[in-house]
Amino acid sequence: MYCQNWEHPRFRYLAVRFENLISGAIDATEWVGPWNDEAMKFYEAAKYYYYPGMHEPGPMLAAGINKDFWEGLSASDKVMVEAAASMENDVMMSEFNANN
C-alpha cells in the first residue's frame, strides 16, 4: 500500500495494533493469518482467537511488467518469466499452508 500521508489514522492504527488490543482501545484486529499473527504476538493481546475461519484462503501474488518490454521478449523468455512467477506463487502458498 502506498500513501504519501503516513499520518493518516489508518497507518497510525497499523503501527499500534498490539498496544491498542492490550489497552482495550480496540476489541479486535485482523491480520494475515495464524502464522503472521504469531509473529505479531496477537495471541498475547487478544482474548479470543478466530481460527479456523480465516477469510484469506487464496492470496495470490501478482507481477506487473511494462507491456512494451513484455512484447519485446522472446517466446522462451516469456515462458521463463511466467514459470518463475508461478513457482514463486506456489512456494509462497506452500509456506503459508504449512505454517498456518
Contact map, one row per residue, 1 for C-alpha under 8 A:
1110000000000000000000000000000000000000000000000000000000000000000000000000000000000000000000000000
1111000000000000000000000000000000000000000000000000000000000000000000000000000000000000000000000000
1111110000000000000000000000000000000000000000000000000000000000000000000000000000000000000000000000
0111110000000000000000000000000000000000000000000000000000000000000000000000000000000000000000000000
0011111100000000000000000000000000000000000000000000000000000000000000000000000000000000000000000000
0011111100110000000000000000000000000000000000000000000000000000000000000000000000000000000000000000
0000111110110000000000000000000000000000000000000000000000000000000000000000000000000000000000000000
0000111111110000000000000000000000000000000000000000000000000000000000000000000000000000000000000000
0000001111111000000000000000000000000000000000000000000000000000000000000000000000000000000000000000
0000000111111100000000000000000000000000000000000000000000000000000000000000000000000000000000000000
0000011111111110000000000000000000000000000000000000000000000000000000000000000000000000000000000000
0000011111111111000000000000000000000000000000000000000000000000000000000000000000000000000000000000
0000000011111111100000000000000000000000000000000000000000000000000000000000000000000000000000000000
0000000001111111100000000000000000000000000000000000000000000000000000000000000000000000000000000000
0000000000111111100000000000000000000000000000000000000000000000000000000000000000000000000000000000
0000000000011111111100000000000000000000000000000000000000000000000000000000000000000000000000000000
0000000000001111111110000000100000000000000000000000000000000000000000000000000000000000000000000000
0000000000000001111111000000000000000001110010000000000000000000000000000000000000000000000000000000
0000000000000001111111100000000000000000000000000000000000000000000000000000000000000000000000000000
0000000000000001111111111100000000000000000000000000000000000000000000000000000000000000000000000000
0000000000000000111111111111100000000000000011000000000000000000000000000000000000000000000000000000
0000000000000000011111111000000000000000000011000000000000000000000000000000000000000000000000000000
0000000000000000001111111100000000000000000000000000000000000000000000000000000000000000000000000000
0000000000000000000111111110000000000000000000000000000000000000000000000000000000000000000000000000
0000000000000000000111111110000000000000000000000000000000000000000000000000000000000000000000000000
0000000000000000000110111111100000000000000000000000000000000000000000000000000000000000000000000000
0000000000000000000010011111100000000000000000000000000000000000000000000000000000000000000000000000
0000000000000000000010000111110000000000000001000000000000000000000000000000000000000000000000000000
0000000000000000100010000111111000000000000000000000000000000000000000000000000000000000000000000000
0000000000000000000000000001111100000000000000000000000000000000000000000000000000000000000000000000
0000000000000000000000000000111110011000000000000000000000000000000000000000000000000000000000000000
0000000000000000000000000000011111111000000000000000000100000000000000000000000000000000000000000000
0000000000000000000000000000001111111000000000000000010100000000000000000000000000000000000000000001
0000000000000000000000000000000111111100000000000010000000000000000000000000000000000000000000000001
0000000000000000000000000000000111111110000000000000000000000000000000000000000000000000000000010011
0000000000000000000000000000001111111111000000000000000000000000000000000000000000000000000000000000
0000000000000000000000000000001111111111111000000000000000000000000000000000000000000000000000000000
0000000000000000000000000000000001111111111000000000000000000000000000000000000000000000000000000000
0000000000000000000000000000000000111111110000000000000000000000000000000000000000000000000000000000
0000000000000000010000000000000000011111110000000000000000000000000000000000000000000000000000000000
0000000000000000010000000000000000001111111110000000000000000000000000000000000000000000000000000000
0000000000000000010000000000000000001111111111000000000000000000000000000000000000000000000000000000
0000000000000000000000000000000000001100111111101000000000000000000000000000000000000000000000000000
0000000000000000000000000000000000000000111111000000000000000000000000000000000000000000000000000000
0000000000000000010011000000000000000000111111100000000000000000000000000000000000000000000000000000
0000000000000000000011000001000000000000011111111000000000000000000000000000000000000000000000000000
0000000000000000000000000000000000000000001011111000000000000000000000000000000000000000000000000000
0000000000000000000000000000000000000000000001111100000000000000000000000000000000000000000000000000
0000000000000000000000000000000000000000001001111110000000000000000000000000000000000000000000000000
0000000000000000000000000000000000000000000000011111110000000000000000000000000000000000000000000000
0000000000000000000000000000000001000000000000001111110000000000000000000000000000000000000000000000
0000000000000000000000000000000000000000000000000111110000000000000000000000000000000000000000000000
0000000000000000000000000000000000000000000000000111111000000000000000000000000000000000000000000000
0000000000000000000000000000000010000000000000000111111110000000000000000000000000000000000000000000
0000000000000000000000000000000000000000000000000000111110000000000000000000000000000000000000000000
0000000000000000000000000000000110000000000000000000011111100000000000000000000000000000000000000000
0000000000000000000000000000000000000000000000000000011111100000000000000000000000000000000000000000
0000000000000000000000000000000000000000000000000000000111110000000000000000000000000000000010000000
0000000000000000000000000000000000000000000000000000000111111000000000000000000000000000000010000000
0000000000000000000000000000000000000000000000000000000001111100000000000000000000000000100010000000
0000000000000000000000000000000000000000000000000000000000111110000000000000000000000000100000000000
0000000000000000000000000000000000000000000000000000000000011111000000000000000000000000000000000000
0000000000000000000000000000000000000000000000000000000000001111100000000000000000001000000000000000
0000000000000000000000000000000000000000000000000000000000000111110000000000000000000000000000000000
0000000000000000000000000000000000000000000000000000000000000011111011000000000000000000000000000000
0000000000000000000000000000000000000000000000000000000000000001111111000000000000000000000000000000
0000000000000000000000000000000000000000000000000000000000000000111111100000000000000000000000000000
0000000000000000000000000000000000000000000000000000000000000000011111110000000000000000000000000000
0000000000000000000000000000000000000000000000000000000000000000111111111000000000000000000000000000
0000000000000000000000000000000000000000000000000000000000000000111111111000010000000000000000000000
0000000000000000000000000000000000000000000000000000000000000000001111111100000000000000000000000000
0000000000000000000000000000000000000000000000000000000000000000000111111100000000000000000000000000
0000000000000000000000000000000000000000000000000000000000000000000011111110110000000000000000000000
0000000000000000000000000000000000000000000000000000000000000000000000111111110000000000000000000000
0000000000000000000000000000000000000000000000000000000000000000000000001111111000000000000000000000
0000000000000000000000000000000000000000000000000000000000000000000000000111111100000000000000000000
0000000000000000000000000000000000000000000000000000000000000000000000001111111110000000000000000000
0000000000000000000000000000000000000000000000000000000000000000000001001111111111000000000000000000
0000000000000000000000000000000000000000000000000000000000000000000000000011111111100000000000000000
0000000000000000000000000000000000000000000000000000000000000000000000000001111111110000000000000000
0000000000000000000000000000000000000000000000000000000000000000000000000000111111111000000000000000
0000000000000000000000000000000000000000000000000000000000000000000000000000011111111100000000000000
0000000000000000000000000000000000000000000000000000000000000000000000000000001111111110000000000000
0000000000000000000000000000000000000000000000000000000000000000000000000000000111111111000000000000
0000000000000000000000000000000000000000000000000000000000000010000000000000000011111111100000000000
0000000000000000000000000000000000000000000000000000000000000000000000000000000001111111110000000000
0000000000000000000000000000000000000000000000000000000000000000000000000000000000111111111000000000
0000000000000000000000000000000000000000000000000000000000000000000000000000000000011111111100000000
0000000000000000000000000000000000000000000000000000000000011000000000000000000000001111111110000000
0000000000000000000000000000000000000000000000000000000000000000000000000000000000000111111111000000
0000000000000000000000000000000000000000000000000000000000000000000000000000000000000011111111100000
0000000000000000000000000000000000000000000000000000000000000000000000000000000000000001111111110000
0000000000000000000000000000000000000000000000000000000001110000000000000000000000000000111111111000
0000000000000000000000000000000000000000000000000000000000000000000000000000000000000000011111111100
0000000000000000000000000000000000000000000000000000000000000000000000000000000000000000001111111110
0000000000000000000000000000000000100000000000000000000000000000000000000000000000000000000111111111
0000000000000000000000000000000000000000000000000000000000000000000000000000000000000000000011111111
0000000000000000000000000000000000000000000000000000000000000000000000000000000000000000000001111111
0000000000000000000000000000000000100000000000000000000000000000000000000000000000000000000000111111
0000000000000000000000000000000011100000000000000000000000000000000000000000000000000000000000011111
